[in-house]
């Protein structure tokens, strides 16, 4: 996917649109863990869509390589596990 700039642009547009819709329609920072988690997910989608559209494909490829390195696997997966257990 990172080798195709057009596909990155289209996926960035759709991801950003979903994030914008979530942030506009559900920007709730109180009321329990679930509403806050939905709001955070919307902001993450918005940021990810922007990054997919703004960052050159070469940089994305190098960042994917950084994240999939065997030594950094736990660094990436531990926060994901904690957030999954929390929600």
RONU-573662 format. One record per atom (N, C-alpha, C): z, y, x. Coordinates in steps of 0.05 Angstrom, whole numbers, padded with zeros to 5 digits, always signed. Each point is the difference from the previous one (the first is absolute). Example, Ala and Ser with C-alpha at 12.3 -4.5 7.8 and 13.67 -1.06 7.14 Angstrom:
+00156-00114+00264
+00000+00024-00018
+00000+00024+00018
-00014+00021-00007
+00001+00024+00016
+00014+00022-00015
***
This chain:
+00000-00024+00016
+00000+00024-00016
+00000+00025+00017
+00014+00000+00023
+00002+00024+00017
-00027+00006+00013
-00018-00020+00002
-00025+00006+00013
-00020+00014-00019
+00007+00001-00026
-00018+00013-00019
+00012+00026-00010
-00010+00023+00011
+00011+00026-00008
-00003+00005-00030
-00022-00009-00012
-00003+00004-00029
+00021-00014-00017
+00006-00025+00008
+00020-00016-00014
+00028+00013+00004
+00005+00010+00024
+00026+00014+00004
+00002+00024-00018
-00022+00015-00002
+00001+00024-00017
+00005-00007-00029
-00015-00020-00010
+00003-00008-00028
+00028-00011-00006
+00010-00017+00018
+00027-00010-00004
+00021+00022+00002
-00005+00019+00018
+00019+00023+00002
+00000+00017-00025
-00024+00004-00012
-00001+00015-00024
+00015-00013-00023
-00005-00027-00003
+00014-00014-00022
+00030-00002+00005
+00008-00004+00025
+00029-00002+00005
+00013+00027-00004
-00013+00022+00009
+00011+00026-00004
+00001+00008-00029
-00020-00008-00016
+00000+00006-00028
+00023-00014-00014
+00005-00025+00007
+00022-00015-00012
+00027+00013+00008
+00002+00009+00025
+00025+00013+00008
+00004+00026-00014
-00022+00016-00003
+00003+00026-00014
+00008-00005-00029
-00012-00020-00013
+00006-00005-00028
+00030-00009-00003
+00009-00016+00019
+00028-00009-00001
+00019+00023+00005
-00006+00017+00020
+00018+00022+00006
+00000+00021-00022
-00023+00006-00012
+00000+00019-00022
+00013-00011-00025
-00005-00025-00006
+00010-00012-00025
+00028-00011+00002
+00010-00005+00025
+00026-00013+00002
+00014+00010+00025
+00006+00025+00002
+00014+00011+00023
+00030+00002-00007
+00014-00023-00001
+00027-00002-00009
+00017-00009+00024
+00020+00017+00008
+00017-00007+00023
+00028-00007-00008
+00005-00006-00025
+00026-00008-00010
-00003-00021-00022
+00022-00013-00008
-00002-00018-00021
+00000-00029+00008
+00007-00006+00025
+00002-00027+00009
-00020-00007+00021
+00001-00024+00010
-00017-00009+00022
-00029-00003-00008
-00006-00010-00023
-00028-00005-00007
-00016+00026-00003
+00009+00020-00014
-00016+00025-00002
-00005+00013+00027
+00020-00001+00017
-00003+00011+00027
-00020-00016+00016
+00001-00027-00002
-00019-00017+00014
-00028+00005-00009
-00005+00004-00026
-00026+00006-00010
-00010+00027+00011
+00017+00020+00000
-00007+00026+00011
-00007-00002+00030
+00016-00015+00015
-00005-00004+00029
-00027-00014+00004
-00005-00020-00017
-00026-00014+00003
-00023+00019-00005
+00003+00018-00020
-00021+00019-00005
-00005+00019+00024
+00022+00009+00012
-00003+00017+00024
-00012-00015+00023
+00007-00025+00004
-00011-00016+00021
-00030-00004-00004
-00008-00006-00025
-00028-00003-00006
-00016+00026+00005
+00012+00023-00007
-00013+00026+00004
-00004+00005+00030
+00020-00006+00016
-00001+00004+00029
-00020-00019+00012
+00000-00025-00008
-00018-00020+00010
-00029+00007-00006
-00006+00010-00024
-00026+00008-00008
-00010+00023+00017
+00018+00019+00005
-00007+00023+00017
-00006-00009+00029
+00016-00018+00010
-00004-00011+00027
-00026-00015+00002
-00006-00016-00020
-00026-00015+00001
-00024+00018+00000
+00002+00023-00013
-00022+00019+00000
-00001+00018+00024
+00023+00006+00012
+00001+00020+00021
-00001-00011+00029
+00010-00024+00004
+00002-00011+00027
-00026-00014+00007
-00011+00004+00024
-00024-00013+00008
+00003-00031+00001
-00021-00015-00005
+00002-00029+00000
+00011-00012+00026
-00007+00013+00022
+00009-00011+00026
+00031+00001+00002
+00011+00021-00010
+00030+00003+00000
+00012-00021-00019
-00012-00005-00023
+00011-00020-00018
-00001-00028+00012
-00022-00006+00014
-00002-00026+00013
+00022-00003+00021
+00005+00021+00016
+00021-00002+00020
+00028-00002-00012
+00004+00014-00023
+00027-00002-00013
+00004-00027-00012
-00021-00013-00012
+00002-00027-00010
+00007-00019+00022
-00013+00003+00023
+00006-00017+00023
+00029+00004+00009
+00011+00024-00001
+00027+00005+00007
+00019-00014-00019
-00005+00002-00026
+00018-00012-00020
-00001-00030-00001
-00023-00012+00008
-00002-00029-00001
+00008-00014+00026
+00009+00015+00019
+00009-00012+00025
+00024-00018-00005
+00001-00023+00014
+00022-00019-00004
+00028+00012+00005
+00002+00017+00020
+00026+00012+00007
+00009+00020-00021
-00019+00013-00013
+00007+00020-00020
+00002-00011-00028
-00004-00025-00004
+00000-00012-00026
+00027+00004-00014
+00022-00004+00013
+00026+00004-00012
+00005+00029-00005
-00009+00018+00017
+00003+00029-00004
-00013+00008-00026
-00022-00012-00007
-00014+00007-00025
+00011-00015-00024
+00008-00025+00003
+00008-00016-00022
+00029+00004-00009
+00018+00007+00017
+00028+00003-00008
+00003+00023-00020
-00012+00023+00004
+00003+00021-00022
-00013-00009-00026
-00022-00015+00002
-00013-00010-00025
+00019-00020-00014
+00013-00017+00015
+00018-00019-00012
+00024+00014-00013
+00011+00020+00013
+00023+00015-00010
-00008+00014-00027
-00024+00013+00000
-00008+00013-00024
-00006-00020-00022
-00011-00023+00006
-00005-00020-00020
+00025-00011-00012
+00020-00004+00017
+00026-00011-00010
+00014+00021-00017
-00003+00026+00007
+00013+00021-00015
-00011+00003-00028
-00027-00002-00002
-00012+00004-00027
+00001-00026-00014
***
